[in-house]
Each structure stands twice: as C-alpha cells, then as structure tokens.
C-alpha cells in the first residue's frame, strides 16, 4: 500500500480571507486533520464547510500522537497539520512531527500561507535584508538570559514573539541587554485592531508602564550597529596584554604571523615589540 502525505497547512492569523484556495482544497481532500486545539479548529473548518475527522496534536502529546499520525500516513492516509493560527512548525511542536516524518521516510509537503513573523517584518520599517527569527523567550530566567546574551551583538534585525502578560518583563530584559534600540511593536496582525508602532525600547517601556498590553505581539528589534560592535571589540582587545591578544587571535584560526601584525596595528606597536612581548611570556 502506498503511504500518504503530511501536509503542513498555513491557516489565517486573523482575517479568514487570507486562507488560500490550495489550503481549502487540501483540507477538504485529506483523510485526517491534526490540530493544536480541536475546538478552535472546528470553528475555522465549519466556517468553510469542511467536515473531516480531527485529532489533537500539541506540545504535551506530541510524541505519542506523532507516532499515531505517522502510522496513519503509512497506512495510506493523507494528513493535514494545522495550528491555531499561521504556519505549522514555526515555534510550534509541528517541528518535531516533521523530524519524525523525515526519519520514517514519510513525505512532507508545505501548503504556504500566513506567517506572523514575515508580515510583521515587512510593515515594521526595520531592515529586512537580513534578519533572525528568535521566537519566544523562555520563562526560565537562566535560559532567557542566555538567549538574550547570545544575540545582543547580532547585527541582523531580530524578531521575537511575545504574549501580552509577559511583554513588560521582556521589554525590561531587552533594555538590559540591547540598550535603547529602535523597536517595532506589531500586534493583532490582520485583525480589526492591527497596529504597528515604530518606537524605541525606552518609549515602549514607558508606554506599557501606563497601558495594559493586549493581543499577541511581534517585536522587531534593530540589530547591533556593526561600527558600534567593532569599536566595543577594539576597546576590549586594547585592554588585553599583547601576548594574550595574539593568543586569542590564533585560537580563532589566524596564523601567528598575521595575528602579530593585527595586534601591532591595534596596539600602536611595531611587530618587533609584539615579538618581544611574546618572548617575555614564553620565558615565564
């Protein structure tokens, strides 16, 4: 028996008119629809007069239900995976189902449509040439700090998702690690109260200190200014002893001769002076 297919179907993030003809046809033709919340998805499907068997697939049942879905596909059924809104497998347990399908040799087909991060980015007024999607920050303090530390020097535009009850905390953390950068706050995409505000982190902290956050948010943060990053790095390395600076460069794959040349230039020394410092270090 020929195996079926897993279809990743993007559903509207607000405006129901954003659903594609291909998505509707796929949902009507499939044998089973796996969804995050069957009650929520039933409303969407009923609106479009689609009546198919539903099965829940979410964070806390992804392993056992993933196996069930794969077995259904292997038996010849076509399964469509949808989330409550947007594209499956982005900040979503659908990512794990896709990995399981690949491991089991099950074909996965995307059915494109709405995705919040791209729609937010293109109306943000921020640099769209290079960007990094960072998803949701963890509720765990240690993981949250490590995440922000790891991207604070990234020159790319950074995109985060955030829930309203965590927004003020996230803005405060961003201020601590990013400083007062340009920030676009996008909420309620494609819905009646859609908003996009090009502001700063400081201004956003002040605003939401007086106004209760409402709706789901996409935060588009300006990347680290490359020149600012270069100057900060230069300042740090200038404070290093010459021998340590050379060693650091060599550990990053630069050969000794080139490393000595770079250090000499940045410290305002001759290559002979750098070489003498290295000999002193070797003699210790």
C-alpha positions, 0 to 999 in steps of 0.5 A: 500500500502506498503511504500518504502525505503530511501536509503542513497547512498555513491557516489565517492569523486573523482575517479568514480571507487570507486562507488560500484556495490550495489550503481549502482544497487540501483540507477538504481532500485529506483523510485526517486533520491534526490540530493544536486545539480541536475546538478552535479548529472546528470553528475555522473548518465549519466556517468553510464547510469542511467536515473531516475527522480531527485529532489533537496534536500539541506540545504535551502529546506530541510524541505519542500522537506523532507516532499515531499520525505517522502510522496513519500516513503509512497506512495510506492516509493523507494528513493535514497539520494545522495550528491555531493560527499561521504556519505549522512548525514555526515555534510550534511542536509541528517541528518535531512531527516533521523530524519524525516524518523525515526519519520514517521516510514519510513525505512532507509537503508545505501548503504556504500561507500566513506567517506572523513573523514575515508580515510583521517584518515587512510593515515594521520599517526595520531592515529586512535584508537580513534578519533572525527569527528568535521566537519566544523567550523562555520563562526560565530566567537562566535560559532567557538570559542566555538567549538574550546574551547570545544575540545582543551583538547580532547585527541582523534585525531580530524578531521575537514573539511575545504574549501580552502578560509577559511583554513588560518583563521582556521589554525590561530584559531587552533594555538590559541587554540591547540598550535603547534600540529602535523597536517595532511593536506589531500586534493583532496582525490582520485583525480589526485592531492591527497596529504597528508602532515604530518606537524605541525600547525606552518609549515602549517601556514607558508606554506599557508602564501606563497601558495594559498590553493586549493581543499577541505581539511581534517585536522587531528589534534593530540589530547591533550597529556593526561600527558600534560592535567593532569599536566595543571589540577594539576597546576590549582587545586594547585592554588585553596584554599583547601576548594574550591578544595574539593568543586569542587571535590564533585560537580563532584560526589566524596564523601567528604571523598575521595575528602579530601584525593585527595586534601591532596595528591595534596596539600602536606597536611595531611587530618587533615589540609584539615579538618581544612581548611574546618572548617575555611570556614564553620565558615565564 
